[in-house]
């Protein structure tokens, strides 16, 4: 049995070494969330295992009793530190306040005091005896009322600490799942061991091997620290970030339960509700915001409303909330202030109307007067032609601006699907009529394939640019349409001079500079129109000359 004592002592020393190493690594990670609590927990393990070694090596019952009572300091620290670590690590640090920590340590402090005063009461232990296995002497103690209180308290804190870690295992982040799995495995082992020891289901009922089981905990925590970057990539911000996004978002948002009562609201909603959140919570939403009307469980479409007593227009979106069984339990109502957007839209409409009317009227007048001029020399004739050309260019610029404004106004409308064969075919025929000198070739157009109708002016401008600026002796424009993976690719190539790189570089970058800018609005119309349709446009050089413009757009159902 001497060999048994030496074996137990050796295993406990391994536990001390592993836990101490993990504690040092955790100490270096301070002030990462949960690091200090983990150091405290591993320190409790080292304390418990070290004084258990002293107990095993003690040569008298009195000394064994002394070291047993001292062990309680480490025993009671471990569950509290475990819960604090789980809360901090998972981001629930709002529960780790000084008041909460002080409350959690009340029972442990009482336990340590009772352990120090054991000779004067039987609250912690009712009786003490010894059991001998050869030269190995173990204490056999019967727990008193408070022993079962601290045991139950330990298991409750342990179970509470497992809850946030289990939640992380269910998350989509593989890294956090690995961290949490290692922590759960390492922590469950000593808890299960202690439960079996208390139940007397282990070979040596007088010996609690829980500190030995913490060797597994130390190894698992070392793995979490080194392999899964326990504090290098922490999930702590996630929990607070979700709440912070809701609280600090500019849009007002309220949460309504399935019975129509307000159960939560963010800071921005207080002004909308006309009262603090604490007084609004628990009241019917129809009473607080009667202009909102009835909320449909499946209402997802946005609608513009003005809240009572306030002329500010809001886009209101209602998002249903469902539980894991897909049962409707409430909804989130979000209010987006669109007053600035509507004012800007109104200003643009006025400017657009005035711009279009004045340009159209003035260019027609200039062309009319220019046609009445009778140049008497070649220089005067050239000047008249330049005047007409520039006027036509201004008129074309105004027309493109009108089309762009129309596209922008339709951006929020649902897409209207049109057959791609009709869209491309009609514009190709129109191009042949407008530019009879240009050879236009188009491949087979797919049947039963639809794209957003907002691509009509985009496709026309691509074709028109390819033909209008083609100064080749044998001008050609080639079109091709391909469909794959739910996308439609419309490709237009020409053999003209090509597009200057600085022009489409500005369009692709999304802004113009003094050095890089488009010469007109045509490329911007193509770029913005494709974007509004849910697609994108790319520019490339054709070989040996010319340009290739590719429109990538979504394929729509009929």
Buried (B, 14 or more C-beta within 10 A) or exposed (E): EEEBBEEBBEBBBBBBBBBBBBBEBBBEBEEBBBBBBBBBBBBBBBBBBBBBBBBBEBEEEEEBBBBBBBBBBBBBBBBBBBBBBBBBBBBBBEEBEEEBBEEBBEBBEBBBEBBBEBEEEBBBBEEBEEEEBEEBBBBEBEBBEBBEBBBEBBBEBBEBBBEBBEBBBEEEEEBBBBBBBBBBBBBBBBBEBBBBBBEEEBEBBBBBBBBBBBBBBBBBBBBBBEEBEBBEEBBBEBBBEEEEEBBEBEBBBBBBBEEBBBBBBBBBBBEBBBEEBEEBBEBEBBEBBEEBEEBEEEBEEBEEBEBEEEEEBBBBBBEBBEEEEEEEEBBBBBBBBBEEEEEEEEEBEEEBEEBBEEBBEBBEEBBEEBEEEEEEEEEEEEBBEEBBEEBEEBBBBBBBBBBBBEBBEBEEEEBEBBBBBEBBBBBBEEBBEEBEEBBBEBEEBBEEBBBBBBBBBBBBBBBBBBBBBBEEEEBBBBBBBEBEEEBBBBBBBBBBEBBEEBBBBBBEEEEBEEEBBBEBBBBBBBBBBBBBBBBEBEBBEBEEEBBBBBBBBBBBEE
